[in-house]
Amino acid sequence: MPHALATLEFALVAAAAAVALAFRPWDVLRAPALRAPWLAALVLLPLLWAAQSLLPPDFPASLSGACLLVLMFGWPLAILTLLAVAAAGAWLGGGDLARAVALAAWSGAVPATLALAVGMAARRWLPKHLFVYILARSFIGTALATVLAAALHAWSGHAAPQAGSATLTAAWLIAWGEAFLTGALTAIFVAFRPQWLLTYSDARYLPPPLR
């Protein structure tokens, strides 16, 4: 079973990286406004992820910032950034390559992809409104993506059957913490640094000016 889990995690990470590379994500960094926050994410997030080494190895979820990176940089660049963060976080936490791949899968690629799916559904089915972007995409979307990622993590075999309920309860609580943080930062960025959010535009989410 451990070998099968490692194979699954490697396949998830490899597939996400291959798809992300196909979109040439580095083109996003041609926008000067995104370079500073991207570099800040590369510096700060590995420290946060390294702290996960203090948690039990089968813990289902932790604060990752994956959903926020999707909102800020788009899914392709977020995926490549999360791979680098996972490698640095595992190294700082004393982990090995297997630990880096596990972090890249369950704290990076899976929640980021689920956040993308929730975001696409919100754009398709919900009104084009500022509060829809902040509440549906950044707050509720982050909570859903984080909880679903934790559930998939547990169902993949990481959590013992008898611990399933407890681990998912812990994941639910952590997911709301990440959702609150992501929602708060998104609201601040919308107000003061909208250029830091690749997925946001005034033209789409603000009503047209009165004539």
C-alpha positions as protocol buffer text, in pm:
chain_id: "A"
residue {
  index: 1
  type: MET
  ca { x: 0 y: 0 z: 0 }
}
residue {
  index: 2
  type: PRO
  ca { x: 274 y: 261 z: 75 }
}
residue {
  index: 3
  type: HIS
  ca { x: 424 y: 197 z: -269 }
}
residue {
  index: 4
  type: ALA
  ca { x: 83 y: 237 z: -431 }
}
residue {
  index: 5
  type: LEU
  ca { x: 26 y: 565 z: -246 }
}
residue {
  index: 6
  type: ALA
  ca { x: 365 y: 696 z: -349 }
}
residue {
  index: 7
  type: THR
  ca { x: 290 y: 605 z: -710 }
}
residue {
  index: 8
  type: LEU
  ca { x: -47 y: 780 z: -691 }
}
residue {
  index: 9
  type: GLU
  ca { x: 107 y: 1095 z: -546 }
}
residue {
  index: 10
  type: PHE
  ca { x: 381 y: 1101 z: -807 }
}
residue {
  index: 11
  type: ALA
  ca { x: 124 y: 1055 z: -1085 }
}
residue {
  index: 12
  type: LEU
  ca { x: -89 y: 1342 z: -950 }
}
residue {
  index: 13
  type: VAL
  ca { x: 209 y: 1576 z: -930 }
}
residue {
  index: 14
  type: ALA
  ca { x: 347 y: 1476 z: -1271 }
}
residue {
  index: 15
  type: ALA
  ca { x: 11 y: 1517 z: -1443 }
}
residue {
  index: 16
  type: ALA
  ca { x: -50 y: 1857 z: -1285 }
}
residue {
  index: 17
  type: ALA
  ca { x: 299 y: 1976 z: -1378 }
}
residue {
  index: 18
  type: ALA
  ca { x: 266 y: 1856 z: -1738 }
}
residue {
  index: 19
  type: VAL
  ca { x: -66 y: 2032 z: -1788 }
}
residue {
  index: 20
  type: ALA
  ca { x: 61 y: 2349 z: -1621 }
}
residue {
  index: 21
  type: LEU
  ca { x: 371 y: 2361 z: -1841 }
}
residue {
  index: 22
  type: ALA
  ca { x: 154 y: 2335 z: -2152 }
}
residue {
  index: 23
  type: PHE
  ca { x: 4 y: 2676 z: -2065 }
}
residue {
  index: 24
  type: ARG
  ca { x: 344 y: 2850 z: -2050 }
}
residue {
  index: 25
  type: PRO
  ca { x: 278 y: 2985 z: -1698 }
}
residue {
  index: 26
  type: TRP
  ca { x: 596 y: 3193 z: -1688 }
}
residue {
  index: 27
  type: ASP
  ca { x: 429 y: 3435 z: -1929 }
}
residue {
  index: 28
  type: VAL
  ca { x: 222 y: 3560 z: -1634 }
}
residue {
  index: 29
  type: LEU
  ca { x: 536 y: 3705 z: -1478 }
}
residue {
  index: 30
  type: ARG
  ca { x: 575 y: 3945 z: -1768 }
}
residue {
  index: 31
  type: ALA
  ca { x: 335 y: 4162 z: -1567 }
}
residue {
  index: 32
  type: PRO
  ca { x: 569 y: 4352 z: -1332 }
}
residue {
  index: 33
  type: ALA
  ca { x: 300 y: 4384 z: -1064 }
}
residue {
  index: 34
  type: LEU
  ca { x: 294 y: 4007 z: -1004 }
}
residue {
  index: 35
  type: ARG
  ca { x: 666 y: 3952 z: -965 }
}
residue {
  index: 36
  type: ALA
  ca { x: 704 y: 4084 z: -610 }
}
residue {
  index: 37
  type: PRO
  ca { x: 412 y: 3885 z: -460 }
}
residue {
  index: 38
  type: TRP
  ca { x: 527 y: 3574 z: -646 }
}
residue {
  index: 39
  type: LEU
  ca { x: 877 y: 3603 z: -503 }
}
residue {
  index: 40
  type: ALA
  ca { x: 727 y: 3666 z: -158 }
}
residue {
  index: 41
  type: ALA
  ca { x: 526 y: 3345 z: -189 }
}
residue {
  index: 42
  type: LEU
  ca { x: 842 y: 3152 z: -281 }
}
residue {
  index: 43
  type: VAL
  ca { x: 1012 y: 3281 z: 34 }
}
residue {
  index: 44
  type: LEU
  ca { x: 729 y: 3262 z: 290 }
}
residue {
  index: 45
  type: LEU
  ca { x: 534 y: 2950 z: 197 }
}
residue {
  index: 46
  type: PRO
  ca { x: 824 y: 2702 z: 237 }
}
residue {
  index: 47
  type: LEU
  ca { x: 854 y: 2815 z: 599 }
}
residue {
  index: 48
  type: LEU
  ca { x: 484 y: 2748 z: 653 }
}
residue {
  index: 49
  type: TRP
  ca { x: 502 y: 2409 z: 483 }
}
residue {
  index: 50
  type: ALA
  ca { x: 814 y: 2312 z: 678 }
}
residue {
  index: 51
  type: ALA
  ca { x: 611 y: 2348 z: 997 }
}
residue {
  index: 52
  type: GLN
  ca { x: 397 y: 2057 z: 876 }
}
residue {
  index: 53
  type: SER
  ca { x: 683 y: 1826 z: 974 }
}
residue {
  index: 54
  type: LEU
  ca { x: 570 y: 1883 z: 1334 }
}
residue {
  index: 55
  type: LEU
  ca { x: 230 y: 1733 z: 1256 }
}
residue {
  index: 56
  type: PRO
  ca { x: 149 y: 1360 z: 1241 }
}
residue {
  index: 57
  type: PRO
  ca { x: 247 y: 1218 z: 899 }
}
residue {
  index: 58
  type: ASP
  ca { x: -112 y: 1120 z: 818 }
}
residue {
  index: 59
  type: PHE
  ca { x: -263 y: 1454 z: 920 }
}
residue {
  index: 60
  type: PRO
  ca { x: -520 y: 1536 z: 651 }
}
residue {
  index: 61
  type: ALA
  ca { x: -477 y: 1907 z: 597 }
}
residue {
  index: 62
  type: SER
  ca { x: -282 y: 2215 z: 695 }
}
residue {
  index: 63
  type: LEU
  ca { x: -254 y: 2576 z: 593 }
}
residue {
  index: 64
  type: SER
  ca { x: -99 y: 2578 z: 246 }
}
residue {
  index: 65
  type: GLY
  ca { x: -196 y: 2894 z: 56 }
}
residue {
  index: 66
  type: ALA
  ca { x: -264 y: 2689 z: -258 }
}
residue {
  index: 67
  type: CYS
  ca { x: -607 y: 2837 z: -320 }
}
residue {
  index: 68
  type: LEU
  ca { x: -478 y: 3191 z: -274 }
}
residue {
  index: 69
  type: LEU
  ca { x: -200 y: 3128 z: -527 }
}
residue {
  index: 70
  type: VAL
  ca { x: -460 y: 3015 z: -781 }
}
residue {
  index: 71
  type: LEU
  ca { x: -648 y: 3342 z: -734 }
}
residue {
  index: 72
  type: MET
  ca { x: -331 y: 3549 z: -755 }
}
residue {
  index: 73
  type: PHE
  ca { x: -137 y: 3382 z: -1034 }
}
residue {
  index: 74
  type: GLY
  ca { x: -376 y: 3147 z: -1212 }
}
residue {
  index: 75
  type: TRP
  ca { x: -371 y: 2769 z: -1189 }
}
residue {
  index: 76
  type: PRO
  ca { x: -69 y: 2693 z: -1415 }
}
residue {
  index: 77
  type: LEU
  ca { x: 178 y: 2923 z: -1238 }
}
residue {
  index: 78
  type: ALA
  ca { x: 30 y: 2830 z: -899 }
}
residue {
  index: 79
  type: ILE
  ca { x: 104 y: 2462 z: -968 }
}
residue {
  index: 80
  type: LEU
  ca { x: 468 y: 2520 z: -1060 }
}
residue {
  index: 81
  type: THR
  ca { x: 510 y: 2753 z: -763 }
}
residue {
  index: 82
  type: LEU
  ca { x: 362 y: 2494 z: -528 }
}
residue {
  index: 83
  type: LEU
  ca { x: 603 y: 2229 z: -657 }
}
residue {
  index: 84
  type: ALA
  ca { x: 895 y: 2453 z: -569 }
}
residue {
  index: 85
  type: VAL
  ca { x: 739 y: 2534 z: -232 }
}
residue {
  index: 86
  type: ALA
  ca { x: 690 y: 2164 z: -159 }
}
residue {
  index: 87
  type: ALA
  ca { x: 1052 y: 2083 z: -239 }
}
residue {
  index: 88
  type: ALA
  ca { x: 1183 y: 2367 z: -24 }
}
residue {
  index: 89
  type: GLY
  ca { x: 935 y: 2297 z: 256 }
}
residue {
  index: 90
  type: ALA
  ca { x: 1025 y: 1929 z: 270 }
}
residue {
  index: 91
  type: TRP
  ca { x: 1396 y: 2011 z: 277 }
}
residue {
  index: 92
  type: LEU
  ca { x: 1355 y: 2270 z: 553 }
}
residue {
  index: 93
  type: GLY
  ca { x: 1145 y: 2024 z: 751 }
}
residue {
  index: 94
  type: GLY
  ca { x: 1401 y: 1748 z: 724 }
}
residue {
  index: 95
  type: GLY
  ca { x: 1198 y: 1538 z: 480 }
}
residue {
  index: 96
  type: ASP
  ca { x: 1303 y: 1342 z: 177 }
}
residue {
  index: 97
  type: LEU
  ca { x: 1185 y: 1326 z: -185 }
}
residue {
  index: 98
  type: ALA
  ca { x: 882 y: 1116 z: -92 }
}
residue {
  index: 99
  type: ARG
  ca { x: 778 y: 1381 z: 160 }
}
residue {
  index: 100
  type: ALA
  ca { x: 819 y: 1654 z: -103 }
}
residue {
  index: 101
  type: VAL
  ca { x: 600 y: 1465 z: -350 }
}
residue {
  index: 102
  type: ALA
  ca { x: 334 y: 1403 z: -84 }
}
residue {
  index: 103
  type: LEU
  ca { x: 329 y: 1773 z: 6 }
}
residue {
  index: 104
  type: ALA
  ca { x: 316 y: 1872 z: -361 }
}
residue {
  index: 105
  type: ALA
  ca { x: 18 y: 1643 z: -414 }
}
residue {
  index: 106
  type: TRP
  ca { x: -203 y: 1691 z: -108 }
}
residue {
  index: 107
  type: SER
  ca { x: -112 y: 2046 z: -4 }
}
residue {
  index: 108
  type: GLY
  ca { x: -52 y: 2173 z: -356 }
}
residue {
  index: 109
  type: ALA
  ca { x: -186 y: 2015 z: -672 }
}
residue {
  index: 110
  type: VAL
  ca { x: -507 y: 1865 z: -533 }
}
residue {
  index: 111
  type: PRO
  ca { x: -645 y: 2169 z: -345 }
}
residue {
  index: 112
  type: ALA
  ca { x: -528 y: 2405 z: -621 }
}
residue {
  index: 113
  type: THR
  ca { x: -708 y: 2201 z: -886 }
}
residue {
  index: 114
  type: LEU
  ca { x: -1022 y: 2178 z: -677 }
}
residue {
  index: 115
  type: ALA
  ca { x: -1008 y: 2554 z: -621 }
}
residue {
  index: 116
  type: LEU
  ca { x: -985 y: 2601 z: -998 }
}
residue {
  index: 117
  type: ALA
  ca { x: -1292 y: 2381 z: -1047 }
}
residue {
  index: 118
  type: VAL
  ca { x: -1491 y: 2574 z: -786 }
}
residue {
  index: 119
  type: GLY
  ca { x: -1380 y: 2902 z: -941 }
}
residue {
  index: 120
  type: MET
  ca { x: -1484 y: 2793 z: -1290 }
}
residue {
  index: 121
  type: ALA
  ca { x: -1825 y: 2685 z: -1157 }
}
residue {
  index: 122
  type: ALA
  ca { x: -1866 y: 3019 z: -980 }
}
residue {
  index: 123
  type: ARG
  ca { x: -1783 y: 3211 z: -1297 }
}
residue {
  index: 124
  type: ARG
  ca { x: -2024 y: 2998 z: -1498 }
}
residue {
  index: 125
  type: TRP
  ca { x: -2323 y: 2989 z: -1266 }
}
residue {
  index: 126
  type: LEU
  ca { x: -2303 y: 3284 z: -1026 }
}
residue {
  index: 127
  type: PRO
  ca { x: -2356 y: 3656 z: -1092 }
}
residue {
  index: 128
  type: LYS
  ca { x: -2062 y: 3874 z: -1188 }
}
residue {
  index: 129
  type: HIS
  ca { x: -2036 y: 4064 z: -862 }
}
residue {
  index: 130
  type: LEU
  ca { x: -1753 y: 4170 z: -633 }
}
residue {
  index: 131
  type: PHE
  ca { x: -1892 y: 3987 z: -331 }
}
residue {
  index: 132
  type: VAL
  ca { x: -1939 y: 3673 z: -537 }
}
residue {
  index: 133
  type: TYR
  ca { x: -1568 y: 3681 z: -616 }
}
residue {
  index: 134
  type: ILE
  ca { x: -1466 y: 3738 z: -255 }
}
residue {
  index: 135
  type: LEU
  ca { x: -1715 y: 3508 z: -85 }
}
residue {
  index: 136
  type: ALA
  ca { x: -1772 y: 3234 z: -341 }
}
residue {
  index: 137
  type: ARG
  ca { x: -1428 y: 3206 z: -496 }
}
residue {
  index: 138
  type: SER
  ca { x: -1192 y: 3300 z: -215 }
}
residue {
  index: 139
  type: PHE
  ca { x: -1379 y: 3208 z: 105 }
}
residue {
  index: 140
  type: ILE
  ca { x: -1627 y: 2930 z: 31 }
}
residue {
  index: 141
  type: GLY
  ca { x: -1420 y: 2799 z: -261 }
}
residue {
  index: 142
  type: THR
  ca { x: -1114 y: 2766 z: -40 }
}
residue {
  index: 143
  type: ALA
  ca { x: -1310 y: 2587 z: 232 }
}
residue {
  index: 144
  type: LEU
  ca { x: -1459 y: 2339 z: -15 }
}
residue {
  index: 145
  type: ALA
  ca { x: -1131 y: 2274 z: -194 }
}
residue {
  index: 146
  type: THR
  ca { x: -941 y: 2221 z: 130 }
}
residue {
  index: 147
  type: VAL
  ca { x: -1201 y: 1988 z: 280 }
}
residue {
  index: 148
  type: LEU
  ca { x: -1234 y: 1784 z: -39 }
}
residue {
  index: 149
  type: ALA
  ca { x: -855 y: 1757 z: -66 }
}
residue {
  index: 150
  type: ALA
  ca { x: -840 y: 1634 z: 293 }
}
residue {
  index: 151
  type: ALA
  ca { x: -1114 y: 1379 z: 226 }
}
residue {
  index: 152
  type: LEU
  ca { x: -931 y: 1248 z: -81 }
}
residue {
  index: 153
  type: HIS
  ca { x: -611 y: 1236 z: 124 }
}
residue {
  index: 154
  type: ALA
  ca { x: -783 y: 1023 z: 388 }
}
residue {
  index: 155
  type: TRP
  ca { x: -964 y: 799 z: 140 }
}
residue {
  index: 156
  type: SER
  ca { x: -640 y: 734 z: -47 }
}
residue {
  index: 157
  type: GLY
  ca { x: -529 y: 530 z: 251 }
}
residue {
  index: 158
  type: HIS
  ca { x: -332 y: 779 z: 459 }
}
residue {
  index: 159
  type: ALA
  ca { x: -574 y: 772 z: 751 }
}
residue {
  index: 160
  type: ALA
  ca { x: -665 y: 461 z: 944 }
}
residue {
  index: 161
  type: PRO
  ca { x: -1034 y: 370 z: 908 }
}
residue {
  index: 162
  type: GLN
  ca { x: -1099 y: 414 z: 1280 }
}
residue {
  index: 163
  type: ALA
  ca { x: -949 y: 764 z: 1269 }
}
residue {
  index: 164
  type: GLY
  ca { x: -1140 y: 880 z: 963 }
}
residue {
  index: 165
  type: SER
  ca { x: -1406 y: 1080 z: 1144 }
}
residue {
  index: 166
  type: ALA
  ca { x: -1160 y: 1256 z: 1373 }
}
residue {
  index: 167
  type: THR
  ca { x: -918 y: 1347 z: 1095 }
}
residue {
  index: 168
  type: LEU
  ca { x: -1192 y: 1486 z: 874 }
}
residue {
  index: 169
  type: THR
  ca { x: -1329 y: 1691 z: 1164 }
}
residue {
  index: 170
  type: ALA
  ca { x: -982 y: 1838 z: 1215 }
}
residue {
  index: 171
  type: ALA
  ca { x: -956 y: 1901 z: 842 }
}
residue {
  index: 172
  type: TRP
  ca { x: -1291 y: 2082 z: 844 }
}
residue {
  index: 173
  type: LEU
  ca { x: -1174 y: 2316 z: 1119 }
}
residue {
  index: 174
  type: ILE
  ca { x: -844 y: 2387 z: 946 }
}
residue {
  index: 175
  type: ALA
  ca { x: -1023 y: 2444 z: 616 }
}
residue {
  index: 176
  type: TRP
  ca { x: -1226 y: 2726 z: 766 }
}
residue {
  index: 177
  type: GLY
  ca { x: -908 y: 2879 z: 902 }
}
residue {
  index: 178
  type: GLU
  ca { x: -751 y: 2873 z: 557 }
}
residue {
  index: 179
  type: ALA
  ca { x: -1075 y: 3002 z: 404 }
}
residue {
  index: 180
  type: PHE
  ca { x: -1085 y: 3296 z: 645 }
}
residue {
  index: 181
  type: LEU
  ca { x: -721 y: 3384 z: 575 }
}
residue {
  index: 182
  type: THR
  ca { x: -763 y: 3353 z: 198 }
}
residue {
  index: 183
  type: GLY
  ca { x: -1087 y: 3551 z: 200 }
}
residue {
  index: 184
  type: ALA
  ca { x: -940 y: 3828 z: 413 }
}
residue {
  index: 185
  type: LEU
  ca { x: -628 y: 3862 z: 199 }
}
residue {
  index: 186
  type: THR
  ca { x: -834 y: 3854 z: -119 }
}
residue {
  index: 187
  type: ALA
  ca { x: -1058 y: 4133 z: 9 }
}
residue {
  index: 188
  type: ILE
  ca { x: -751 y: 4340 z: 99 }
}
residue {
  index: 189
  type: PHE
  ca { x: -593 y: 4279 z: -240 }
}
residue {
  index: 190
  type: VAL
  ca { x: -916 y: 4369 z: -423 }
}
residue {
  index: 191
  type: ALA
  ca { x: -930 y: 4697 z: -233 }
}
residue {
  index: 192
  type: PHE
  ca { x: -564 y: 4798 z: -242 }
}
residue {
  index: 193
  type: ARG
  ca { x: -372 y: 4572 z: -484 }
}
residue {
  index: 194
  type: PRO
  ca { x: -612 y: 4436 z: -748 }
}
residue {
  index: 195
  type: GLN
  ca { x: -315 y: 4395 z: -983 }
}
residue {
  index: 196
  type: TRP
  ca { x: -198 y: 4111 z: -757 }
}
residue {
  index: 197
  type: LEU
  ca { x: -503 y: 3902 z: -850 }
}
residue {
  index: 198
  type: LEU
  ca { x: -478 y: 3760 z: -1200 }
}
residue {
  index: 199
  type: THR
  ca { x: -831 y: 3616 z: -1172 }
}
residue {
  index: 200
  type: TYR
  ca { x: -990 y: 3950 z: -1082 }
}
residue {
  index: 201
  type: SER
  ca { x: -1082 y: 4250 z: -1296 }
}
residue {
  index: 202
  type: ASP
  ca { x: -1291 y: 4558 z: -1223 }
}
residue {
  index: 203
  type: ALA
  ca { x: -1457 y: 4524 z: -1562 }
}
residue {
  index: 204
  type: ARG
  ca { x: -1593 y: 4182 z: -1474 }
}
residue {
  index: 205
  type: TYR
  ca { x: -1690 y: 4218 z: -1109 }
}
residue {
  index: 206
  type: LEU
  ca { x: -1779 y: 4585 z: -1064 }
}
residue {
  index: 207
  type: PRO
  ca { x: -2095 y: 4744 z: -1205 }
}
residue {
  index: 208
  type: PRO
  ca { x: -2044 y: 4990 z: -1492 }
}
residue {
  index: 209
  type: PRO
  ca { x: -2028 y: 5357 z: -1392 }
}
residue {
  index: 210
  type: LEU
  ca { x: -2350 y: 5553 z: -1401 }
}
residue {
  index: 211
  type: ARG
  ca { x: -2384 y: 5794 z: -1691 }
}
